[in-house]
Amino acid sequence: MDSHEDRIAFIRANTELLAVPHAPEIRLYLASEATELWERTEEELGQLGLPPPYWAFAWAGGQALARHLLDLPVLVRGKRVLDFAAGSGLAGIAAAKSGAALVVASEIDAFALAAIELNAEANDCRVSATSQDYLEEQDPPFDLILAGDVCYERPMAERVAAWLEACARAGREVLLGDPGRHYLPRNRLRKVTEYSVPTSRALEDATIKRTAVWTFGAGALP
């Protein structure tokens, strides 16, 4: 699957265009059976050293971000938005549908980039997918940075949190969607809002996850 066209074909063949549970205004190419796709993808792509298909699932943090932006479009209207480590592109699509002037979705996974393209097209909105590593950018050209479900592994969580906090200190707005994973830096965050987000037992430890939208700053809510 060396070509972009092959990746597009794989996604179409192994997913369904489904409404996102907590943001049904948006439809994504999602795995209807999580375990089967995960195993098949690992078997077919694992030898190439490619990552698991995170792009094929609507993770809790991304769903919370999407719901927040759809309910409060004033947060993104007319702004330049980065959906960092975008996965399916869910948060970025919500930003585009809510009136953002520009939406860029960054991902290092080539399959995710293909999925973002398909998902943006399915929702009739413009999202630019890129493999650029913005963690190296000291002054990213965005007004708002979205990051969903990035605290599941310690090294990534520490690096991303440090970068997001630096962006916030530099004047960028930062919104982080997370269901309270172990490496979430709670002591540096302020809870903006919270939702009960439907999830899959194949992916999470519950079918409903209490999931918050966070920003950097003191005075966290309980």
Buried (B, 14 or more C-beta within 10 A) or exposed (E): BEEEEEBBEBBEEBBEEBEBBBBEBBBBBBBEEBEEBBEBBBEEBEEEEBBBBBBBBBBBBBBBBBBBBBEEBEBBEEBBBBBBBBBBBBBBBBBBBBBBEBBBBBBEBBBBBBBBBBBBEBBEBEBBBBEEEBBEEEEBEBBBBBBBBBBBEEEBBEEBBEBBBBBBEEEBBBBBBBBBBEBBBBEBBBBBBBBEBBBBEEBBEEEBBEBBBBBBEEEEEE
